[in-house]
Amino acid sequence: QVTLKESGPVLVKPTETLTLTCTVSGFSLSNARMGVSWIRQPPGKALEWLAHIFSNDEKSYSTSLKSRLTISKDTSKSQVVLTMTNMDPVDTATYYCARIVSGYYTGNYMDVWGKGTTVTVSS
Amino acid sequence: DIQMTQSPSSLSASVGDRVTITCRASQSISSYLNWYQQKPGKAPKLLIYAASSLQSGVPSRFSGSGSGTDFTLTISSLQPEDFATYYCQQSYSKGSSTFGGGTKVEIK
């Protein structure tokens, strides 16, 4: 059974750096054609893709947030880490990680999601 | 960046109704379009990938169609458990992804 679980602080202060960890089980981060995405959702708003990383260590970031994001993985620990610098109250959201399956004919799709972790930015 | 526009943003329908949700891309994305369902307080769930492929375990009343810039998610006979928000997502751009703004399906 494939599962993903997000963990990190519930509350961060403005200007601080947020570090979130996604721990996966049921598959390996070294599996070809697989990766992990981070997505967030502010209260009452739509989903926003943030970043992804693939088994070959290929990384991509949201254009609007690229300067603030870093994604990395530790295959031995089955973990993907996202850091976001200079947090602001507008970054208050539920943050999800999801497994990506990638194919030439199918593109990338997120077939299994974690339950999400809620982060509030406030002083 | 590719923009994804969903319409309508919300709709009211009755159990048994046929429901159609549209997603339009700002440029051609071939068939690299996915659909997700999200219920309140829950993580999104994959329904359709590559525009028309039904994810394993998803009821056959859900279907997807389209290519290029215009896509459709259809629920052939709306069931009580289908009241939720639906999102499209493009994966055409190699280094990025985008979600639509969502369509909330409510009970009439």
Interface residues (C-beta under 8 A of the other chain):
Chain A: S37 I39 A46 L47 E48 W49 H52 S60 Y61 S62 T63 Y96 A98 V101 G103 Y105 T106 G107 N108 Y109 M110 D111 W113 G114 K115 G116
Chain B: D1 S30 S31 Y32 L33 N34 Y36 Q38 K42 A43 P44 K45 L46 Y49 A50 S53 Q55 Y87 Q89 S91 Y92 K94 G95 S96 S97 T98 F99 G100 G101 G102
